[in-house]
Amino acid sequence: MKDKKILAGLFALALAGAGALYILPKLSDNGVDSAASDTRTQTASVSSAQSITKGGTYTLSGECEGTIYIDTDDSVTLILDGATLTSDRGPAIYVEDAGSITINTVSDSTITVSGTDSNGEDAAVFSKDDITFTGSGTLTLTSRDGDGIHANDSLTIESATIDINAASDGIDVNDVFTFTSSNVTIDAGSDGIDSGDEDSPASSEDILISLNGGTLVITSGDDGIRTLGSMTNNGTQITINAGSAQSLSNDDSVAAKGIKLDGSFSTESGSITIDASDDGINANTNVTIKSGSITVDSGDDCIHADYMLTVDGGTLELNGHEGLEATVVTINDGNIDISASDDGINAGQKISGTTPLIEINGGEITINMGAGDTDAVDSNGDLVINGGTLNITAQSAFDCDGNAQLNGGSVTVNGTQITSITSQMMGGMGQGGGMMPGHAGGFAPGQNGETMPGQSGQFGGMRPGRS
């Protein structure tokens, strides 16, 4: 009778060729005693597709070709113990329904998928319910035609090591993605991580990606991380290579951003390194940097927010078309080093009804600008410097369409410390094409603090502003 009870926990398995799939059922609620002394590993080798229709814990070892199909109202745990799962007809693990599903990799295992199933699904692991990955072993996922992991509901990766190689998205999750103390490497033809359901979008301010410790390394053809909501980082070491840096495409639809958000971005700690062909970090609402380090090499803006960009601390090394850009840029603290070919710090009208503003209250800021029509600090509204240390090397240190105030701090332009911001330092006053005073009677500051003749078009110490 005991053997019959054990066999009741076994389900049809799809196997082809040599090898076998071993399942250890622990289904005390289904009549099988969960005590180790009352169970033993069973081997099954049949040709039909396997199905799990009762909750419990299953241990998978050895080789299996086909799909593990899960359909139950109860919770299911799959323990991968040296398992090699392959499928040429879509997902190797397909969760139709489950109270919850946990995949625990206790020793190195692989899942390799090519082709699609009858529903057109092609992810290595596909789940319609909440799914969690964990375990001390390394799980290697390969999808030659689709996503590495696709979750219709939430996805949690906790204390896991996963390597993903996917033709499409590395991870595609419709709901919340939570990442905790894990090591994940993604090589994806499309987005590294794609979060949010376009058919039923959440509020852009809902946190759909929460990263908490561990390391995340992404190489992607499109965006490294893309979410329809917001994202927080609390201690994760993130490395993203999205496209080829400094080679922004003429077609913005294919230009790869490091991190793209419909909502906001906030980082508390950890490190972020981004090499992207388009923006490094781009948020449709706010960006808040409280601590940690961020290094960006981008083909466009290094860090962009449509509304507010706030730096409260941390270390930023930015190299791109523009360094920091938003409607309102506030720097309270931090060590910031910017090399830019257009504007170092830019406040532009991204949100209607809000006056652009750059406010610097603290921090150590170094800006080195490329030659040409560039501005180190450019506000289409107001500029206020209350504190901090600002060291600028540029042909045009400031461009301010509104009020410019230097109330405190230390500001050095081309080797010379200044005590006020005057029109002589401006590179773009008079947006309507008016005239502005030149520096020292028609001379503008040179790159090393010397003076140099004003550009052609100057007249009597005046030079044309930009239209």
C-alpha positions, -999 to +999 in steps of 0.1 A: +000+000+000+029+023+008+043+019-028+008+027-042+006+059-022+040+069-034+032+062-070+000+083-066+023+113-063+040+105-096+028+120-128+034+113-165+068+125-176+079+135-211+113+118-217+131+111-249+163+090-254+186+083-226+183+096-191+154+098-167+136+123-145+134+115-109+106+128-087+104+126-049+068+135-039+061+150-005+024+153-006+011+146+029-022+163+021-027+139-008-021+107+011+016+104+008+036+106+040+061+135+039+085+118+062+118+109+045+116+074+059+083+069+042+092+080+008+118+070-018+130+083-051+109+069-080+118+067-117+093+070-144+099+069-182+069+074-204+063+092-237+033+114-228+036+150-215+039+153-178+013+171-156+013+181-119-022+185-107-017+183-069+002+206-046+034+196-029+072+194-033+088+176-062+125+169-067+138+167-103+171+151-113+186+138-145+175+145-181+141+153-194+127+165-227+093+180-229+072+203-207+064+201-170+029+213-169+015+225-136-022+231-130-035+231-094-050+254-069-024+244-044+012+256-039+040+237-057+077+236-051+100+222-078+135+212-065+160+211-093+188+188-082+212+184-112+183+185-136+187+190-174+153+200-190+149+206-227+120+214-249+116+221-286+079+230-283+079+260-260+084+263-222+101+234-203+082+245-172+046+259-178+025+270-149-012+273-159-024+277-123-010+273-088-015+288-054+022+298-058+051+282-075+087+280-062+117+267-082+145+258-058+178+250-075+198+230-049+225+219-074+235+232-109+207+227-134+199+238-169+167+245-189+170+249-227+141+258-249+135+263-286+104+267-307+069+276-294+039+257-279+004+257-293-003+290-275+028+306-291+047+307-258+085+303-261+099+313-227+122+288-209+099+291-179+064+305-183+040+311-153+005+326-152+008+328-114+032+342-088+066+325-091+097+325-070+133+313-078+157+305-051+184+280-042+222+275-037+229+260-071+232+278-104+202+276-128+211+282-165+182+292-187+184+294-225+155+304-248+166+304-284+133+320-297+118+339-267+121+351-231+141+335-204+115+339-177+079+351-184+056+358-154+020+370-159+019+379-122+047+387-098+082+373-099+106+370-070+143+360-072+157+355-037+191+341-027+194+325-062+221+323-089+207+324-124+223+328-159+198+337-186+205+337-224+174+347-244+166+358-279+139+382-267+136+396-231+157+380-204+129+385-178+094+396-188+071+401-158+036+417-159+034+426-122+060+432-095+096+420-098+114+416-065+151+409-065+169+401-032+205+389-024+209+371-057+234+369-086+218+371-120+234+374-154+213+382-184+222+383-221+191+393-241+183+401-277+156+426-266+152+441-231+171+426-202+142+431-179+107+442-190+082+449-162+045+459-166+014+449-185+006+472-214-029+456-217-036+465-180-011+491-169-006+499-133+000+535-121+034+547-132+042+554-096+036+518-085+069+502-077+072+474-102+109+467-097+125+464-063+162+455-061+177+446-027+213+435-026+232+410-048+245+415-083+227+420-116+246+420-149+227+427-181+237+428-218+208+437-240+200+446-276+173+471-264+168+486-230+187+471-201+157+475-177+123+487-189+093+492-167+058+508-170+060+517-133+087+528-109+119+512-096+140+513-064+175+501-058+187+493-023+222+479-024+223+459-057+254+461-078+240+467-113+260+465-146+242+472-179+255+473-214+226+484-236+236+488-272+268+505-281+277+536-262+282+569-280+265+556-312+229+570-308+207+558-336+188+582-358+158+560-351+149+567-314+127+536-314+157+513-315+181+534-294+188+514-262+185+530-228+202+516-197+171+520-175+138+533-189+108+540-166+073+554-171+074+563-134+102+572-111+137+559-101+152+559-067+185+545-055+194+543-018+227+524-021+247+500-042+264+507-075+251+512-111+274+510-141+257+517-175+270+518-210+241+527-233+236+539-269+208+563-257+201+576-222+217+560-192+187+564-169+154+579-182+123+585-160+091+600-171+086+615-136+114+618-110+149+605-103+162+605-067+198+596-059+204+592-021+237+573-020+258+547-037+277+551-070+265+557-106+288+555-136+273+562-170+287+563-205+259+572-228+251+584-263+225+609-251+215+620-215+233+603-187+205+608-162+172+623-174+139+630-155+110+647-171+100+664-138+125+664-108+160+651-106+174+652-070+209+642-059+212+639-021+245+620-020+266+594-037+293+594-064+284+601-100+307+598-130+289+608-161+301+609-197+276+617-225+257+643-246+243+658-214+250+649-178+220+657-157+187+668-173+152+675-159+127+703-155+139+708-119+175+698-110+184+699-072+218+689-059+221+688-021+253+667-018+274+641-035+305+639-056+296+645-093+320+644-122+305+653-156+320+653-191+295+664-217+293+674-253+262+696-250+251+706-215+266+695-182+235+702-161+203+712-179+169+723-167+144+724-196+107+727-199+097+690-197+066+695-176+041+723-184+033+747-156+067+743-138+094+768-142+128+752-150+152+754-121+187+744-112+194+746-075+228+736-061+229+735-023+260+713-017+283+686-031+315+685-050+308+691-087+333+690-116+321+698-151+343+695-182+327+706-215+335+698-250+343+725-275+316+743-295+281+754-287+280+739-252+270+751-217+283+737-184+251+748-165+221+756-186+187+766-172+158+776-194+144+792-162+162+801-130+196+792-115+204+793-078+237+783-061+236+783-023+265+760-015+288+733-025+319+734-047+316+738-085+346+736-107+338+743-144+360+741-175+340+754-205+338+781-231+303+789-217+300+783-180+264+793-176+233+798-197+202+811-178+170+825-192+157+836-158+173+848-126+208+836-118+219+838-081+252+829-065+244+830-027+271+807-014+295+779-020+327+780-042+325+784-079+356+782-102+354+788-139+384+780-160+407+782-130+393+815-117+370+817-086+340+839-091+317+856-066+288+864-088+271+851-120+271+879-146+259+881-182+295+880-193+297+844-183+266+834-202+266+815-235+230+817-244+212+847-230+186+862-252+169+831-266+151+852-292+184+859-309+193+891-290+228+903-282+248+897-250+279+913-235+312+896-243+337+888-215+361+917-207+351+937-237+346+911-263+367+882-249+354+849-236+372+827-210+395+801-226+398+765-215+427+771-191+416+804-177+432+826-204+412+850-226+404+844-262+388+865-288+350+864-291+336+844-320+326+859-353+293+878-351+304+898-320+299+935-323+313+961-298+317+935-271+284+918-278+278+884-293+245+869-306+226+847-282+210+815-295+176+815-311 
